[in-house]
């Protein structure tokens, strides 16, 4: 059965009395080329552990279990999780031992427990748009971070995450602090059933690691960044002065020490400049 085929997918959904749940962000991928791009970008090896978020009916799971040593598929929908387990046993009996299905939200399951026995792991996901930032925050802030993350998400969100100085945001800083994001390819809305209102993109975050803080605490850093972005149209001078309750003259001196002008705005600051700037407010 090819559930990446729109007609076969619809037939399968009707057979089991299913409908897509908009509140869960369910849009099934029906594009084999896009699927191949996701799996290829993840660069799965036979010794890898993989966490798949939102496997749905298992179109991507099929490809992952063929390649990885272990796949942990986390599905919030109990009905889909049960169908996935049944279909994998029936259609992929030679690989089912590589698969563990966990029912629940990725934001609340016990990931360290599910990853027992895995010295490292990768994340591959077709995630609901509305929790993209929360899922990325979860994995990037775990004690055991993944080696890489490949997600299919809203194109606009992927572009924001990959932004360069001049178009930065709190989201871009939060991701680029820990790894190197890049857009692998754009996936048009017609590649899903039902079709969402916007296009998607395959986003890969590689070289994930603990930042070099050099005496700067993580909470101090993000407090500083959030102060800086408090009012996007205002300058860093105004935002930081208000956020830290400091005279503008004192903030101006700090900006000068790190090579930033009085007219600089938060979206123009690079990750390294943020680190140096935030150290000044310790």
C-alpha positions in Angstrom: 0.0 0.0 0.0 1.3 3.4 -1.0 0.0 6.0 1.4 2.0 8.7 -0.2 -0.4 8.3 -3.1 -3.3 10.7 -2.7 -6.0 8.3 -3.9 -4.7 5.3 -1.8 -4.5 7.6 1.2 -8.1 8.8 0.9 -9.3 5.3 0.4 -7.4 4.1 3.5 -8.8 7.0 5.6 -12.3 6.3 4.4 -11.9 2.5 5.1 -11.0 3.2 8.7 -13.5 6.0 9.2 -10.8 8.6 9.7 -10.7 12.3 9.0 -7.8 14.7 9.4 -7.8 16.7 12.7 -7.1 20.3 12.0 -6.6 21.0 15.7 -3.7 18.6 15.6 -2.2 20.1 12.5 -2.7 16.9 10.5 -1.7 17.2 6.9 -0.5 14.0 5.3 2.5 14.2 2.9 1.6 12.7 -0.6 4.8 13.6 -2.4 7.4 10.9 -2.7 10.1 13.4 -3.9 9.6 15.5 -0.8 9.7 12.4 1.3 13.0 11.4 -0.3 14.4 14.8 0.4 13.6 14.6 4.1 15.1 11.2 4.5 18.1 12.0 2.4 18.8 15.2 4.4 18.7 13.2 7.6 21.5 11.0 6.3 20.3 8.0 8.3 22.9 5.2 9.0 22.2 1.7 10.2 23.7 2.4 13.6 21.5 5.6 14.1 18.7 6.1 16.6 16.0 8.3 15.2 13.2 10.2 16.9 10.3 10.7 14.5 7.7 13.3 15.7 4.2 12.9 14.3 4.5 9.7 12.2 0.8 9.7 11.3 0.1 6.7 9.1 3.8 5.9 8.8 4.8 7.0 5.3 8.1 8.4 6.6 8.4 5.7 9.3 8.6 3.1 6.5 11.7 4.7 5.1 13.3 5.3 8.5 13.0 1.7 9.9 14.7 0.4 6.7 17.7 2.6 7.4 18.1 3.2 11.1 19.0 0.8 14.0 16.2 2.2 16.1 13.2 4.5 15.4 11.2 6.0 18.2 7.9 7.3 16.7 6.0 9.7 18.9 2.4 10.1 17.9 -0.2 12.1 19.8 -3.3 10.5 18.0 -4.1 7.2 19.7 -6.0 5.9 16.7 -3.2 6.7 14.2 -0.6 5.1 16.6 -2.6 1.9 16.7 -3.1 1.8 12.9 0.7 2.5 12.5 1.6 -0.4 14.7 -0.8 -2.7 12.9 0.3 -1.7 9.4 4.0 -2.0 10.3 3.6 -5.5 11.6 1.6 -6.5 8.5 3.6 -4.8 5.8 7.1 -4.5 7.2 7.5 -7.5 9.5 11.3 -7.6 8.8 11.8 -4.1 10.3 9.2 -3.9 13.1 11.8 -4.8 15.7 13.5 -1.5 14.9 10.4 0.5 15.8 9.1 1.7 19.2 5.8 3.7 19.1 5.1 6.1 22.0 1.6 7.6 22.3 1.5 11.2 23.5 2.7 14.7 22.9 6.4 15.1 22.1 6.3 17.9 24.6 5.3 15.6 27.5 6.7 12.1 26.8 9.8 10.9 28.7 12.4 11.3 25.9 15.4 10.2 28.0 13.6 7.0 28.9 12.7 6.4 25.2 16.3 7.0 24.2 17.8 4.6 26.6 20.6 2.7 24.9 21.2 5.4 22.3 24.5 7.2 22.7 23.3 9.7 20.1 20.3 10.3 18.0 18.7 12.3 15.1 15.3 13.9 14.8 13.2 13.6 11.7 9.7 15.1 11.7 6.7 16.4 9.8 5.6 18.6 12.6 2.4 20.7 13.1 3.1 24.3 12.3 1.7 25.7 15.5 4.2 23.9 17.7 7.3 24.2 15.5 9.2 26.6 17.9 8.3 24.6 21.0 9.6 21.4 19.5 12.8 22.9 18.4 13.2 24.6 21.8 12.6 21.2 23.4 15.4 19.3 21.5 17.9 22.2 21.4 17.7 22.6 25.2 17.8 18.9 26.2 20.8 17.7 28.1 21.3 15.1 25.4 20.8 17.1 22.2 20.3 15.4 18.8 23.2 15.3 16.3 20.8 16.9 13.7 17.2 17.8 13.2 15.3 17.6 9.9 11.8 18.9 9.9 9.1 19.7 7.4 7.6 22.9 8.5 6.0 26.1 7.3 8.2 27.8 4.7 7.9 31.2 6.3 9.0 29.8 9.7 12.0 28.0 8.0 13.0 31.3 6.4 12.8 33.1 9.7 15.0 30.5 11.4 17.6 30.7 8.6 17.6 34.5 8.6 20.9 36.5 8.5 21.7 39.7 10.3 19.3 42.3 9.1 16.3 40.0 9.4 17.1 38.2 12.7 14.4 37.3 15.3 14.3 35.7 18.7 13.5 32.4 17.0 16.5 32.7 14.6 18.8 33.5 17.5 17.4 30.7 19.6 18.1 28.1 16.8 21.4 29.5 15.4 22.9 29.7 18.9 22.9 25.9 19.0 23.3 24.8 15.4 23.4 25.6 11.7 20.0 25.8 10.0 19.5 25.5 6.2 16.5 25.1 3.9 16.9 21.9 1.8 13.9 22.4 -0.4 10.5 24.0 -0.7 7.5 21.7 -0.6 4.3 23.2 -2.2 1.0 23.0 -0.4 -0.3 20.6 -3.1 2.1 18.0 -1.7 -0.2 17.4 1.2 -3.7 16.1 1.9 -5.5 18.1 2.8 -3.5 21.0 1.3 -2.6 23.6 3.9 -2.9 27.3 3.1 0.8 27.9 2.8 3.9 26.2 1.3 6.3 24.2 3.5 10.0 23.7 3.5 12.4 20.9 4.6 14.6 22.5 7.3 17.8 20.9 8.4 19.7 21.9 11.5 23.2 20.4 11.7 26.3 20.7 13.9 24.1 21.0 17.0 26.2 21.6 20.1 26.4 23.3 23.5 27.2 27.0 22.9 30.5 28.4 24.1 29.2 30.7 26.9 32.6 31.9 28.2 31.2 32.9 31.5 27.8 34.0 30.2 24.8 32.1 31.6 22.1 30.8 29.2 19.3 32.6 31.2 21.3 35.8 31.2 21.8 35.5 27.4 18.1 35.0 26.6 17.0 37.7 29.0 19.3 40.1 27.2 18.1 39.0 23.7 14.4 39.3 24.7 15.0 42.8 26.1 16.7 43.7 22.8 13.8 42.4 20.7 11.1 43.9 23.0 10.0 46.4 20.4 11.1 45.5 17.0 10.9 49.0 15.5 12.9 50.6 18.3 16.7 50.6 18.6 18.8 48.4 20.9 19.6 51.5 22.8 16.0 52.2 23.6 15.0 48.5 24.2 18.0 47.7 26.4 17.8 50.9 28.4 14.1 50.1 29.2 14.7 46.4 29.8 17.6 46.8 32.2 16.4 50.2 33.7 19.6 51.9 32.7 20.4 55.4 31.6 20.8 55.6 27.8 24.3 56.9 28.3 25.4 53.8 30.1 23.8 51.6 27.4 25.4 53.7 24.6 28.9 53.0 26.2 28.2 49.3 26.2 27.1 49.3 22.5 30.3 51.2 21.7 32.5 48.6 23.4 31.1 45.8 21.2 31.2 47.9 18.0 27.4 48.6 17.7 26.0 51.9 16.7 23.4 53.8 18.6 21.0 53.2 15.7 21.4 49.5 15.6 18.3 47.3 15.9 18.1 43.8 17.3 17.4 42.2 13.9 20.8 43.5 12.7 22.9 41.7 15.4 24.8 38.5 14.8 25.0 35.6 17.2 28.6 36.4 18.2 27.7 40.1 18.7 24.8 39.0 20.9 27.1 37.0 23.1 29.6 39.8 23.5 26.8 42.4 24.1 25.0 40.2 26.7 28.3 39.7 28.6 28.4 43.4 29.2 25.1 43.2 31.1 26.1 40.5 33.6 
